[in-house]
Every structure is written in C-alpha cells, then in structure tokens.
Amino acid sequence: MKEVHAVAGNDASPVNLTVKKCTGTEAPDAGDNLLQAVIDLKGTVNTVQAGNITGITEAYLQLADGDRLAIDYDGNLTTLAGGTVTVHMKRI
C-alpha cells in the first residue's frame, strides 16, 4: 500500500492514516488493521510512502464478497489535501 499527498497536514497532534479490512457492517475505525504502522500524513509532499502489511496470514488478506478496504484517518486533517492511496491486489 502506498500513499502520497500534495499538501501535508500541519496540526500539532499526529495526522495519520491506516488501511483496515472491514466485514459485515463494520465501520472503518472498527475494521482489522492491515498495516504494521500508520502512514504519516505530515511527511514530505509528493513523496510516496509505503505502508508495510502486518505479519498476518495470506488467507486473512483475502477479501470475500462484501468485504471492504477502508482508510481510517487519525488527527486533524484541516490542511491535508490531494491525497491518494494505492493498494496493489491480485486475483487468486
């Protein structure tokens, strides 16, 4: 998973994101975290940041019908702008 933003967050508190797998009716903040660490949205603009997948089984990473990938933000996003998240997937 990769993230890049055009304008960085600048709040005094952390400004981060993580990617979560949601099943059923789970809200984005209730899903299972897929990254080892959050991605810092206060980092250098227009610079790709890679998020490392947690040490979980491949079967856990599979999405069933109805499962979703959610972006869960943390902090004040007031100045953050132009963000994209790329998720590389393969059909099995």
Legacy VTK file of the C-alpha trace (Angstrom):
# vtk DataFile Version 3.0
C-alpha trace
ASCII
DATASET POLYDATA
POINTS 92 float
0.000 0.000 0.000
1.293 3.415 -0.883
0.229 6.960 -0.087
1.155 10.373 -1.464
-0.278 13.823 -0.699
0.087 17.262 -2.329
-0.372 19.303 0.875
0.788 17.904 4.208
-1.149 18.000 7.439
0.262 20.512 9.916
-1.749 20.057 13.100
0.257 19.881 16.341
-1.120 16.396 17.014
-0.340 13.388 14.785
-2.039 13.268 11.377
-2.034 9.658 10.169
-3.870 7.047 8.201
-4.092 3.299 8.235
-5.890 0.826 5.992
-8.380 -1.594 7.509
-10.314 -4.613 6.300
-13.999 -4.314 7.149
-16.517 -7.133 7.043
-20.268 -7.136 7.504
-21.447 -3.805 8.876
-18.134 -2.756 10.486
-17.373 0.954 10.432
-13.909 1.935 9.070
-12.494 2.529 12.557
-13.699 -0.913 13.717
-12.072 -2.941 10.934
-8.919 -5.022 11.251
-5.709 -3.058 10.772
-3.670 -4.214 7.776
-0.549 -2.054 8.289
2.357 -2.572 10.694
2.465 1.169 11.382
0.391 4.209 10.473
1.342 6.378 7.495
2.380 9.913 8.498
0.341 12.498 6.603
2.677 15.273 7.752
5.501 13.831 5.641
7.158 15.445 2.632
4.642 16.371 -0.082
4.552 14.488 -3.391
6.698 11.721 -1.896
5.419 8.160 -1.993
5.240 6.494 1.419
4.913 2.729 1.616
2.814 1.037 4.270
4.010 -2.420 5.252
1.445 -5.175 5.644
1.171 -6.696 9.113
2.582 -10.165 9.715
-0.733 -11.925 9.156
-1.620 -14.915 7.028
-2.319 -14.634 3.322
-5.794 -16.081 3.865
-6.557 -13.184 6.230
-5.671 -10.711 3.484
-8.197 -12.204 1.076
-11.387 -10.249 0.566
-14.695 -12.103 0.428
-17.789 -10.760 -1.316
-18.942 -7.725 0.638
-15.597 -7.078 2.391
-14.157 -3.592 2.057
-10.857 -1.786 2.438
-11.272 1.375 4.479
-8.967 4.322 5.057
-9.034 5.267 8.721
-7.710 8.771 9.447
-6.428 9.972 12.807
-5.915 13.607 13.758
-6.960 16.980 12.386
-6.923 16.877 8.564
-7.604 20.605 8.053
-4.614 21.368 5.783
-4.204 17.907 4.232
-5.047 17.921 0.518
-4.517 15.986 -2.692
-4.023 12.584 -1.090
-4.113 9.242 -2.856
-3.791 5.691 -1.566
-2.772 2.864 -3.888
-3.485 -0.749 -2.992
-1.898 -3.444 -5.140
-4.079 -6.538 -5.389
-4.001 -9.783 -7.306
-6.755 -12.161 -8.230
-6.294 -15.662 -6.896
LINES 1 93
92 0 1 2 3 4 5 6 7 8 9 10 11 12 13 14 15 16 17 18 19 20 21 22 23 24 25 26 27 28 29 30 31 32 33 34 35 36 37 38 39 40 41 42 43 44 45 46 47 48 49 50 51 52 53 54 55 56 57 58 59 60 61 62 63 64 65 66 67 68 69 70 71 72 73 74 75 76 77 78 79 80 81 82 83 84 85 86 87 88 89 90 91
